[in-house]
Amino acid sequence: IRKDTPDNEIAPMIESVSQGIVVCGHTHIQFDRTVLGKRIVNAGSVGLQSAARGACWALLGPHVELRETQYDYQNAAEQ
């Protein structure tokens, strides 16, 4: 599931899911959207960010917060 995957493609993937929040990954891009009344969250990527300027991650608790922590990723890659 990507940030821009059409709702009609996602619907069959989640129609039998009883949970209210689905956490997915692998696409490296953060998003938070709702399809069929279910919240779909992607935390993003720490080391393979695309449009981000740092490490992307999500804080999960009573609420979902998408976060980004800036770091010198070029230096980290060299090391």
PyMOL Python script that loads the backbone (N, CA, C, O; Angstrom):
from pymol import cmd

cmd.read_pdbstr("""\
ATOM      1  N   ILE A   1       0.862  -1.178   0.000  1.00  0.00           N
ATOM      2  CA  ILE A   1       0.000   0.000   0.000  1.00  0.00           C
ATOM      3  C   ILE A   1       0.898   1.227   0.000  1.00  0.00           C
ATOM      4  O   ILE A   1       1.745   1.393   0.878  1.00  0.00           O
ATOM      5  N   ARG A   2       0.703   2.081  -0.991  1.00  0.00           N
ATOM      6  CA  ARG A   2       1.470   3.322  -1.091  1.00  0.00           C
ATOM      7  C   ARG A   2       0.587   4.509  -0.718  1.00  0.00           C
ATOM      8  O   ARG A   2      -0.628   4.380  -0.566  1.00  0.00           O
ATOM      9  N   LYS A   3       1.220   5.648  -0.577  1.00  0.00           N
ATOM     10  CA  LYS A   3       0.505   6.883  -0.256  1.00  0.00           C
ATOM     11  C   LYS A   3      -0.565   7.180  -1.307  1.00  0.00           C
ATOM     12  O   LYS A   3      -1.626   7.716  -0.989  1.00  0.00           O
ATOM     13  N   ASP A   4      -0.277   6.824  -2.568  1.00  0.00           N
ATOM     14  CA  ASP A   4      -1.190   7.151  -3.661  1.00  0.00           C
ATOM     15  C   ASP A   4      -1.953   5.953  -4.223  1.00  0.00           C
ATOM     16  O   ASP A   4      -2.564   6.063  -5.285  1.00  0.00           O
ATOM     17  N   THR A   5      -1.932   4.812  -3.535  1.00  0.00           N
ATOM     18  CA  THR A   5      -2.697   3.658  -4.006  1.00  0.00           C
ATOM     19  C   THR A   5      -4.187   4.008  -3.943  1.00  0.00           C
ATOM     20  O   THR A   5      -4.671   4.452  -2.902  1.00  0.00           O
ATOM     21  N   PRO A   6      -4.908   3.816  -5.033  1.00  0.00           N
ATOM     22  CA  PRO A   6      -6.332   4.148  -5.029  1.00  0.00           C
ATOM     23  C   PRO A   6      -7.118   3.341  -3.990  1.00  0.00           C
ATOM     24  O   PRO A   6      -6.828   2.169  -3.753  1.00  0.00           O
ATOM     25  N   ASP A   7      -8.101   3.977  -3.385  1.00  0.00           N
ATOM     26  CA  ASP A   7      -8.927   3.325  -2.366  1.00  0.00           C
ATOM     27  C   ASP A   7      -9.522   2.015  -2.869  1.00  0.00           C
ATOM     28  O   ASP A   7      -9.597   1.043  -2.117  1.00  0.00           O
ATOM     29  N   ASN A   8      -9.951   1.975  -4.142  1.00  0.00           N
ATOM     30  CA  ASN A   8     -10.589   0.758  -4.656  1.00  0.00           C
ATOM     31  C   ASN A   8      -9.609  -0.407  -4.769  1.00  0.00           C
ATOM     32  O   ASN A   8     -10.045  -1.557  -4.830  1.00  0.00           O
ATOM     33  N   GLU A   9      -8.298  -0.149  -4.800  1.00  0.00           N
ATOM     34  CA  GLU A   9      -7.308  -1.233  -4.774  1.00  0.00           C
ATOM     35  C   GLU A   9      -7.036  -1.697  -3.349  1.00  0.00           C
ATOM     36  O   GLU A   9      -6.751  -2.871  -3.111  1.00  0.00           O
ATOM     37  N   ILE A  10      -7.127  -0.767  -2.407  1.00  0.00           N
ATOM     38  CA  ILE A  10      -6.865  -1.102  -1.001  1.00  0.00           C
ATOM     39  C   ILE A  10      -8.045  -1.847  -0.380  1.00  0.00           C
ATOM     40  O   ILE A  10      -7.849  -2.741   0.443  1.00  0.00           O
ATOM     41  N   ALA A  11      -9.252  -1.489  -0.763  1.00  0.00           N
ATOM     42  CA  ALA A  11     -10.462  -2.046  -0.148  1.00  0.00           C
ATOM     43  C   ALA A  11     -10.442  -3.571  -0.035  1.00  0.00           C
ATOM     44  O   ALA A  11     -10.701  -4.084   1.053  1.00  0.00           O
ATOM     45  N   PRO A  12     -10.147  -4.323  -1.101  1.00  0.00           N
ATOM     46  CA  PRO A  12     -10.146  -5.780  -0.944  1.00  0.00           C
ATOM     47  C   PRO A  12      -9.049  -6.292  -0.007  1.00  0.00           C
ATOM     48  O   PRO A  12      -9.174  -7.385   0.546  1.00  0.00           O
ATOM     49  N   MET A  13      -7.984  -5.522   0.175  1.00  0.00           N
ATOM     50  CA  MET A  13      -6.896  -5.937   1.059  1.00  0.00           C
ATOM     51  C   MET A  13      -7.282  -5.836   2.524  1.00  0.00           C
ATOM     52  O   MET A  13      -6.766  -6.578   3.360  1.00  0.00           O
ATOM     53  N   ILE A  14      -8.189  -4.918   2.838  1.00  0.00           N
ATOM     54  CA  ILE A  14      -8.475  -4.647   4.248  1.00  0.00           C
ATOM     55  C   ILE A  14      -9.923  -4.902   4.655  1.00  0.00           C
ATOM     56  O   ILE A  14     -10.274  -4.718   5.820  1.00  0.00           O
ATOM     57  N   GLU A  15     -10.761  -5.317   3.723  1.00  0.00           N
ATOM     58  CA  GLU A  15     -12.181  -5.456   4.047  1.00  0.00           C
ATOM     59  C   GLU A  15     -12.450  -6.475   5.149  1.00  0.00           C
ATOM     60  O   GLU A  15     -13.433  -6.332   5.876  1.00  0.00           O
ATOM     61  N   SER A  16     -11.614  -7.491   5.296  1.00  0.00           N
ATOM     62  CA  SER A  16     -11.830  -8.488   6.347  1.00  0.00           C
ATOM     63  C   SER A  16     -11.040  -8.191   7.620  1.00  0.00           C
ATOM     64  O   SER A  16     -11.092  -8.966   8.575  1.00  0.00           O
ATOM     65  N   VAL A  17     -10.310  -7.078   7.640  1.00  0.00           N
ATOM     66  CA  VAL A  17      -9.531  -6.700   8.824  1.00  0.00           C
ATOM     67  C   VAL A  17     -10.474  -6.103   9.860  1.00  0.00           C
ATOM     68  O   VAL A  17     -11.228  -5.178   9.557  1.00  0.00           O
ATOM     69  N   SER A  18     -10.433  -6.629  11.078  1.00  0.00           N
ATOM     70  CA  SER A  18     -11.335  -6.127  12.117  1.00  0.00           C
ATOM     71  C   SER A  18     -10.726  -4.971  12.916  1.00  0.00           C
ATOM     72  O   SER A  18     -11.455  -4.223  13.568  1.00  0.00           O
ATOM     73  N   GLN A  19      -9.408  -4.817  12.871  1.00  0.00           N
ATOM     74  CA  GLN A  19      -8.746  -3.755  13.615  1.00  0.00           C
ATOM     75  C   GLN A  19      -9.029  -2.410  12.943  1.00  0.00           C
ATOM     76  O   GLN A  19      -9.290  -2.340  11.742  1.00  0.00           O
ATOM     77  N   GLY A  20      -8.972  -1.361  13.737  1.00  0.00           N
ATOM     78  CA  GLY A  20      -9.225  -0.025  13.228  1.00  0.00           C
ATOM     79  C   GLY A  20      -8.004   0.647  12.635  1.00  0.00           C
ATOM     80  O   GLY A  20      -8.130   1.624  11.896  1.00  0.00           O
ATOM     81  N   ILE A  21      -6.812   0.132  12.952  1.00  0.00           N
ATOM     82  CA  ILE A  21      -5.571   0.721  12.429  1.00  0.00           C
ATOM     83  C   ILE A  21      -4.736  -0.381  11.781  1.00  0.00           C
ATOM     84  O   ILE A  21      -4.536  -1.448  12.360  1.00  0.00           O
ATOM     85  N   VAL A  22      -4.257  -0.106  10.580  1.00  0.00           N
ATOM     86  CA  VAL A  22      -3.366  -1.006   9.856  1.00  0.00           C
ATOM     87  C   VAL A  22      -2.040  -0.277   9.697  1.00  0.00           C
ATOM     88  O   VAL A  22      -1.997   0.823   9.145  1.00  0.00           O
ATOM     89  N   VAL A  23      -0.958  -0.884  10.178  1.00  0.00           N
ATOM     90  CA  VAL A  23       0.373  -0.296  10.032  1.00  0.00           C
ATOM     91  C   VAL A  23       1.100  -1.086   8.953  1.00  0.00           C
ATOM     92  O   VAL A  23       1.237  -2.305   9.049  1.00  0.00           O
ATOM     93  N   CYS A  24       1.562  -0.386   7.934  1.00  0.00           N
ATOM     94  CA  CYS A  24       2.247  -1.058   6.835  1.00  0.00           C
ATOM     95  C   CYS A  24       3.606  -0.413   6.617  1.00  0.00           C
ATOM     96  O   CYS A  24       3.943   0.573   7.271  1.00  0.00           O
ATOM     97  N   GLY A  25       4.372  -0.960   5.713  1.00  0.00           N
ATOM     98  CA  GLY A  25       5.706  -0.432   5.470  1.00  0.00           C
ATOM     99  C   GLY A  25       6.208  -0.812   4.100  1.00  0.00           C
ATOM    100  O   GLY A  25       5.425  -1.098   3.194  1.00  0.00           O
ATOM    101  N   HIS A  26       7.496  -0.814   3.956  1.00  0.00           N
ATOM    102  CA  HIS A  26       8.233  -1.231   2.774  1.00  0.00           C
ATOM    103  C   HIS A  26       8.295  -0.171   1.671  1.00  0.00           C
ATOM    104  O   HIS A  26       9.177  -0.250   0.816  1.00  0.00           O
ATOM    105  N   THR A  27       7.406   0.803   1.656  1.00  0.00           N
ATOM    106  CA  THR A  27       7.438   1.794   0.581  1.00  0.00           C
ATOM    107  C   THR A  27       8.277   3.007   0.944  1.00  0.00           C
ATOM    108  O   THR A  27       8.528   3.856   0.088  1.00  0.00           O
ATOM    109  N   HIS A  28       8.719   3.108   2.197  1.00  0.00           N
ATOM    110  CA  HIS A  28       9.651   4.136   2.678  1.00  0.00           C
ATOM    111  C   HIS A  28       9.085   5.548   2.702  1.00  0.00           C
ATOM    112  O   HIS A  28       9.836   6.496   2.928  1.00  0.00           O
ATOM    113  N   ILE A  29       7.810   5.717   2.482  1.00  0.00           N
ATOM    114  CA  ILE A  29       7.216   7.054   2.491  1.00  0.00           C
ATOM    115  C   ILE A  29       6.116   7.095   3.545  1.00  0.00           C
ATOM    116  O   ILE A  29       5.202   6.271   3.536  1.00  0.00           O
ATOM    117  N   GLN A  30       6.216   8.066   4.458  1.00  0.00           N
ATOM    118  CA  GLN A  30       5.223   8.210   5.521  1.00  0.00           C
ATOM    119  C   GLN A  30       3.874   8.604   4.953  1.00  0.00           C
ATOM    120  O   GLN A  30       3.780   9.393   4.013  1.00  0.00           O
ATOM    121  N   PHE A  31       2.834   8.040   5.543  1.00  0.00           N
ATOM    122  CA  PHE A  31       1.489   8.537   5.273  1.00  0.00           C
ATOM    123  C   PHE A  31       0.541   8.079   6.358  1.00  0.00           C
ATOM    124  O   PHE A  31       0.825   7.149   7.113  1.00  0.00           O
ATOM    125  N   ASP A  32      -0.580   8.747   6.417  1.00  0.00           N
ATOM    126  CA  ASP A  32      -1.640   8.459   7.375  1.00  0.00           C
ATOM    127  C   ASP A  32      -2.938   8.764   6.645  1.00  0.00           C
ATOM    128  O   ASP A  32      -3.245   9.926   6.377  1.00  0.00           O
ATOM    129  N   ARG A  33      -3.694   7.734   6.324  1.00  0.00           N
ATOM    130  CA  ARG A  33      -4.929   7.933   5.557  1.00  0.00           C
ATOM    131  C   ARG A  33      -5.995   6.969   6.035  1.00  0.00           C
ATOM    132  O   ARG A  33      -5.709   6.055   6.809  1.00  0.00           O
ATOM    133  N   THR A  34      -7.209   7.165   5.586  1.00  0.00           N
ATOM    134  CA  THR A  34      -8.327   6.316   5.983  1.00  0.00           C
ATOM    135  C   THR A  34      -8.993   5.734   4.742  1.00  0.00           C
ATOM    136  O   THR A  34      -9.290   6.450   3.786  1.00  0.00           O
ATOM    137  N   VAL A  35      -9.222   4.419   4.775  1.00  0.00           N
ATOM    138  CA  VAL A  35      -9.933   3.714   3.708  1.00  0.00           C
ATOM    139  C   VAL A  35     -10.915   2.757   4.376  1.00  0.00           C
ATOM    140  O   VAL A  35     -10.538   2.022   5.289  1.00  0.00           O
ATOM    141  N   LEU A  36     -12.151   2.759   3.936  1.00  0.00           N
ATOM    142  CA  LEU A  36     -13.206   1.906   4.510  1.00  0.00           C
ATOM    143  C   LEU A  36     -13.322   2.089   6.023  1.00  0.00           C
ATOM    144  O   LEU A  36     -13.632   1.137   6.739  1.00  0.00           O
ATOM    145  N   GLY A  37     -13.082   3.275   6.500  1.00  0.00           N
ATOM    146  CA  GLY A  37     -13.176   3.556   7.924  1.00  0.00           C
ATOM    147  C   GLY A  37     -12.007   3.048   8.741  1.00  0.00           C
ATOM    148  O   GLY A  37     -12.026   3.129   9.969  1.00  0.00           O
ATOM    149  N   LYS A  38     -10.992   2.526   8.076  1.00  0.00           N
ATOM    150  CA  LYS A  38      -9.803   2.034   8.779  1.00  0.00           C
ATOM    151  C   LYS A  38      -8.636   2.975   8.519  1.00  0.00           C
ATOM    152  O   LYS A  38      -8.419   3.423   7.394  1.00  0.00           O
ATOM    153  N   ARG A  39      -7.900   3.263   9.563  1.00  0.00           N
ATOM    154  CA  ARG A  39      -6.735   4.139   9.447  1.00  0.00           C
ATOM    155  C   ARG A  39      -5.546   3.309   8.980  1.00  0.00           C
ATOM    156  O   ARG A  39      -5.253   2.259   9.551  1.00  0.00           O
ATOM    157  N   ILE A  40      -4.869   3.778   7.951  1.00  0.00           N
ATOM    158  CA  ILE A  40      -3.700   3.090   7.404  1.00  0.00           C
ATOM    159  C   ILE A  40      -2.502   4.006   7.577  1.00  0.00           C
ATOM    160  O   ILE A  40      -2.500   5.141   7.100  1.00  0.00           O
ATOM    161  N   VAL A  41      -1.477   3.501   8.267  1.00  0.00           N
ATOM    162  CA  VAL A  41      -0.306   4.300   8.624  1.00  0.00           C
ATOM    163  C   VAL A  41       0.955   3.619   8.114  1.00  0.00           C
ATOM    164  O   VAL A  41       1.111   2.405   8.247  1.00  0.00           O
ATOM    165  N   ASN A  42       1.848   4.402   7.534  1.00  0.00           N
ATOM    166  CA  ASN A  42       3.186   3.934   7.171  1.00  0.00           C
ATOM    167  C   ASN A  42       4.171   4.838   7.900  1.00  0.00           C
ATOM    168  O   ASN A  42       4.136   6.059   7.745  1.00  0.00           O
ATOM    169  N   ALA A  43       5.049   4.233   8.697  1.00  0.00           N
ATOM    170  CA  ALA A  43       5.993   5.011   9.507  1.00  0.00           C
ATOM    171  C   ALA A  43       7.086   5.665   8.683  1.00  0.00           C
ATOM    172  O   ALA A  43       7.730   6.600   9.160  1.00  0.00           O
ATOM    173  N   GLY A  44       7.315   5.203   7.459  1.00  0.00           N
ATOM    174  CA  GLY A  44       8.380   5.761   6.637  1.00  0.00           C
ATOM    175  C   GLY A  44       9.650   4.951   6.788  1.00  0.00           C
ATOM    176  O   GLY A  44       9.603   3.748   7.042  1.00  0.00           O
ATOM    177  N   SER A  45      10.785   5.613   6.632  1.00  0.00           N
ATOM    178  CA  SER A  45      12.061   4.912   6.640  1.00  0.00           C
ATOM    179  C   SER A  45      13.116   5.711   7.395  1.00  0.00           C
ATOM    180  O   SER A  45      13.147   6.939   7.322  1.00  0.00           O
ATOM    181  N   VAL A  46      13.962   5.017   8.107  1.00  0.00           N
ATOM    182  CA  VAL A  46      15.064   5.662   8.805  1.00  0.00           C
ATOM    183  C   VAL A  46      16.243   5.869   7.861  1.00  0.00           C
ATOM    184  O   VAL A  46      16.821   6.955   7.825  1.00  0.00           O
ATOM    185  N   GLY A  47      16.603   4.851   7.103  1.00  0.00           N
ATOM    186  CA  GLY A  47      17.814   4.929   6.303  1.00  0.00           C
ATOM    187  C   GLY A  47      17.612   5.078   4.808  1.00  0.00           C
ATOM    188  O   GLY A  47      18.572   5.344   4.084  1.00  0.00           O
ATOM    189  N   LEU A  48      16.399   4.915   4.330  1.00  0.00           N
ATOM    190  CA  LEU A  48      16.145   5.012   2.898  1.00  0.00           C
ATOM    191  C   LEU A  48      15.016   6.006   2.628  1.00  0.00           C
ATOM    192  O   LEU A  48      14.104   5.731   1.848  1.00  0.00           O
ATOM    193  N   GLN A  49      15.091   7.140   3.271  1.00  0.00           N
ATOM    194  CA  GLN A  49      14.038   8.136   3.102  1.00  0.00           C
ATOM    195  C   GLN A  49      14.071   8.694   1.681  1.00  0.00           C
ATOM    196  O   GLN A  49      15.124   8.725   1.043  1.00  0.00           O
ATOM    197  N   SER A  50      12.933   9.125   1.199  1.00  0.00           N
ATOM    198  CA  SER A  50      12.897   9.689  -0.154  1.00  0.00           C
ATOM    199  C   SER A  50      12.777  11.204  -0.082  1.00  0.00           C
ATOM    200  O   SER A  50      13.758  11.909  -0.318  1.00  0.00           O
ATOM    201  N   ALA A  51      11.619  11.708   0.233  1.00  0.00           N
ATOM    202  CA  ALA A  51      11.422  13.149   0.280  1.00  0.00           C
ATOM    203  C   ALA A  51      11.778  13.745   1.642  1.00  0.00           C
ATOM    204  O   ALA A  51      11.841  14.966   1.790  1.00  0.00           O
ATOM    205  N   ALA A  52      12.005  12.902   2.619  1.00  0.00           N
ATOM    206  CA  ALA A  52      12.283  13.374   3.971  1.00  0.00           C
ATOM    207  C   ALA A  52      13.713  13.877   4.095  1.00  0.00           C
ATOM    208  O   ALA A  52      14.575  13.565   3.274  1.00  0.00           O
ATOM    209  N   ARG A  53      13.944  14.664   5.142  1.00  0.00           N
ATOM    210  CA  ARG A  53      15.283  15.190   5.413  1.00  0.00           C
ATOM    211  C   ARG A  53      15.958  14.474   6.565  1.00  0.00           C
ATOM    212  O   ARG A  53      17.016  14.895   7.033  1.00  0.00           O
ATOM    213  N   GLY A  54      15.350  13.399   7.020  1.00  0.00           N
ATOM    214  CA  GLY A  54      15.909  12.680   8.145  1.00  0.00           C
ATOM    215  C   GLY A  54      15.246  11.335   8.311  1.00  0.00           C
ATOM    216  O   GLY A  54      14.644  10.807   7.376  1.00  0.00           O
ATOM    217  N   ALA A  55      15.357  10.781   9.505  1.00  0.00           N
ATOM    218  CA  ALA A  55      14.772   9.481   9.823  1.00  0.00           C
ATOM    219  C   ALA A  55      13.285   9.648  10.081  1.00  0.00           C
ATOM    220  O   ALA A  55      12.882  10.448  10.926  1.00  0.00           O
ATOM    221  N   CYS A  56      12.478   8.905   9.362  1.00  0.00           N
ATOM    222  CA  CYS A  56      11.028   8.943   9.548  1.00  0.00           C
ATOM    223  C   CYS A  56      10.618   7.800  10.464  1.00  0.00           C
ATOM    224  O   CYS A  56      11.143   6.690  10.374  1.00  0.00           O
ATOM    225  N   TRP A  57       9.675   8.091  11.339  1.00  0.00           N
ATOM    226  CA  TRP A  57       9.197   7.076  12.258  1.00  0.00           C
ATOM    227  C   TRP A  57       7.833   7.479  12.770  1.00  0.00           C
ATOM    228  O   TRP A  57       7.382   8.600  12.534  1.00  0.00           O
ATOM    229  N   ALA A  58       7.175   6.577  13.467  1.00  0.00           N
ATOM    230  CA  ALA A  58       5.839   6.850  13.998  1.00  0.00           C
ATOM    231  C   ALA A  58       5.816   6.552  15.484  1.00  0.00           C
ATOM    232  O   ALA A  58       6.397   5.571  15.949  1.00  0.00           O
ATOM    233  N   LEU A  59       5.140   7.409  16.213  1.00  0.00           N
ATOM    234  CA  LEU A  59       4.905   7.206  17.632  1.00  0.00           C
ATOM    235  C   LEU A  59       3.476   6.679  17.759  1.00  0.00           C
ATOM    236  O   LEU A  59       2.511   7.384  17.463  1.00  0.00           O
ATOM    237  N   LEU A  60       3.360   5.429  18.204  1.00  0.00           N
ATOM    238  CA  LEU A  60       2.048   4.788  18.316  1.00  0.00           C
ATOM    239  C   LEU A  60       1.642   4.717  19.769  1.00  0.00           C
ATOM    240  O   LEU A  60       2.413   4.268  20.617  1.00  0.00           O
ATOM    241  N   GLY A  61       0.465   5.149  20.051  1.00  0.00           N
ATOM    242  CA  GLY A  61      -0.091   5.127  21.398  1.00  0.00           C
ATOM    243  C   GLY A  61      -1.576   5.380  21.275  1.00  0.00           C
ATOM    244  O   GLY A  61      -2.219   4.856  20.366  1.00  0.00           O
ATOM    245  N   PRO A  62      -2.129   6.169  22.166  1.00  0.00           N
ATOM    246  CA  PRO A  62      -3.547   6.496  21.991  1.00  0.00           C
ATOM    247  C   PRO A  62      -3.779   7.264  20.686  1.00  0.00           C
ATOM    248  O   PRO A  62      -4.874   7.239  20.123  1.00  0.00           O
ATOM    249  N   HIS A  63      -2.745   7.935  20.226  1.00  0.00           N
ATOM    250  CA  HIS A  63      -2.798   8.678  18.965  1.00  0.00           C
ATOM    251  C   HIS A  63      -1.629   8.208  18.102  1.00  0.00           C
ATOM    252  O   HIS A  63      -0.693   7.579  18.595  1.00  0.00           O
ATOM    253  N   VAL A  64      -1.696   8.516  16.824  1.00  0.00           N
ATOM    254  CA  VAL A  64      -0.598   8.205  15.911  1.00  0.00           C
ATOM    255  C   VAL A  64       0.057   9.516  15.518  1.00  0.00           C
ATOM    256  O   VAL A  64      -0.607  10.430  15.030  1.00  0.00           O
ATOM    257  N   GLU A  65       1.362   9.606  15.734  1.00  0.00           N
ATOM    258  CA  GLU A  65       2.104  10.804  15.353  1.00  0.00           C
ATOM    259  C   GLU A  65       3.221  10.405  14.407  1.00  0.00           C
ATOM    260  O   GLU A  65       4.086   9.607  14.767  1.00  0.00           O
ATOM    261  N   LEU A  66       3.210  10.954  13.196  1.00  0.00           N
ATOM    262  CA  LEU A  66       4.301  10.725  12.264  1.00  0.00           C
ATOM    263  C   LEU A  66       5.394  11.715  12.597  1.00  0.00           C
ATOM    264  O   LEU A  66       5.145  12.916  12.700  1.00  0.00           O
ATOM    265  N   ARG A  67       6.607  11.212  12.766  1.00  0.00           N
ATOM    266  CA  ARG A  67       7.727  12.050  13.186  1.00  0.00           C
ATOM    267  C   ARG A  67       8.871  11.955  12.189  1.00  0.00           C
ATOM    268  O   ARG A  67       8.964  11.011  11.405  1.00  0.00           O
ATOM    269  N   GLU A  68       9.740  12.962  12.241  1.00  0.00           N
ATOM    270  CA  GLU A  68      10.956  12.959  11.432  1.00  0.00           C
ATOM    271  C   GLU A  68      12.073  13.547  12.273  1.00  0.00           C
ATOM    272  O   GLU A  68      11.932  14.635  12.832  1.00  0.00           O
ATOM    273  N   THR A  69      13.182  12.830  12.364  1.00  0.00           N
ATOM    274  CA  THR A  69      14.339  13.281  13.121  1.00  0.00           C
ATOM    275  C   THR A  69      15.478  13.526  12.142  1.00  0.00           C
ATOM    276  O   THR A  69      15.927  12.608  11.456  1.00  0.00           O
ATOM    277  N   GLN A  70      15.938  14.762  12.083  1.00  0.00           N
ATOM    278  CA  GLN A  70      17.022  15.098  11.169  1.00  0.00           C
ATOM    279  C   GLN A  70      18.346  14.567  11.710  1.00  0.00           C
ATOM    280  O   GLN A  70      18.593  14.600  12.915  1.00  0.00           O
ATOM    281  N   TYR A  71      19.180  14.085  10.825  1.00  0.00           N
ATOM    282  CA  TYR A  71      20.517  13.627  11.177  1.00  0.00           C
ATOM    283  C   TYR A  71      21.394  13.736   9.933  1.00  0.00           C
ATOM    284  O   TYR A  71      20.888  13.902   8.823  1.00  0.00           O
ATOM    285  N   ASP A  72      22.676  13.645  10.119  1.00  0.00           N
ATOM    286  CA  ASP A  72      23.621  13.736   9.011  1.00  0.00           C
ATOM    287  C   ASP A  72      23.681  12.371   8.333  1.00  0.00           C
ATOM    288  O   ASP A  72      24.573  11.570   8.614  1.00  0.00           O
ATOM    289  N   TYR A  73      22.731  12.111   7.442  1.00  0.00           N
ATOM    290  CA  TYR A  73      22.634  10.799   6.815  1.00  0.00           C
ATOM    291  C   TYR A  73      23.778  10.528   5.848  1.00  0.00           C
ATOM    292  O   TYR A  73      24.126   9.368   5.630  1.00  0.00           O
ATOM    293  N   GLN A  74      24.364  11.551   5.271  1.00  0.00           N
ATOM    294  CA  GLN A  74      25.518  11.326   4.395  1.00  0.00           C
ATOM    295  C   GLN A  74      26.703  10.798   5.195  1.00  0.00           C
ATOM    296  O   GLN A  74      27.385   9.866   4.766  1.00  0.00           O
ATOM    297  N   ASN A  75      26.941  11.389   6.343  1.00  0.00           N
ATOM    298  CA  ASN A  75      28.011  10.913   7.230  1.00  0.00           C
ATOM    299  C   ASN A  75      27.724   9.496   7.716  1.00  0.00           C
ATOM    300  O   ASN A  75      28.625   8.660   7.778  1.00  0.00           O
ATOM    301  N   ALA A  76      26.487   9.236   8.054  1.00  0.00           N
ATOM    302  CA  ALA A  76      26.117   7.887   8.513  1.00  0.00           C
ATOM    303  C   ALA A  76      26.339   6.858   7.407  1.00  0.00           C
ATOM    304  O   ALA A  76      26.795   5.748   7.684  1.00  0.00           O
ATOM    305  N   ALA A  77      26.026   7.208   6.167  1.00  0.00           N
ATOM    306  CA  ALA A  77      26.221   6.290   5.045  1.00  0.00           C
ATOM    307  C   ALA A  77      27.709   6.029   4.808  1.00  0.00           C
ATOM    308  O   ALA A  77      28.101   4.908   4.485  1.00  0.00           O
ATOM    309  N   GLU A  78      28.524   7.048   4.967  1.00  0.00           N
ATOM    310  CA  GLU A  78      29.970   6.881   4.773  1.00  0.00           C
ATOM    311  C   GLU A  78      30.568   5.968   5.836  1.00  0.00           C
ATOM    312  O   GLU A  78      31.478   5.186   5.560  1.00  0.00           O
ATOM    313  N   GLN A  79      30.045   6.078   7.053  1.00  0.00           N
ATOM    314  CA  GLN A  79      30.575   5.257   8.152  1.00  0.00           C
ATOM    315  C   GLN A  79      30.151   3.834   7.993  1.00  0.00           C
ATOM    316  O   GLN A  79      30.498   2.991   8.820  1.00  0.00           O
TER     317      GLN A  79
END
""", "prot")
cmd.dss("prot")
cmd.show_as("cartoon", "prot")
cmd.util.cbc("prot")
cmd.orient("prot")
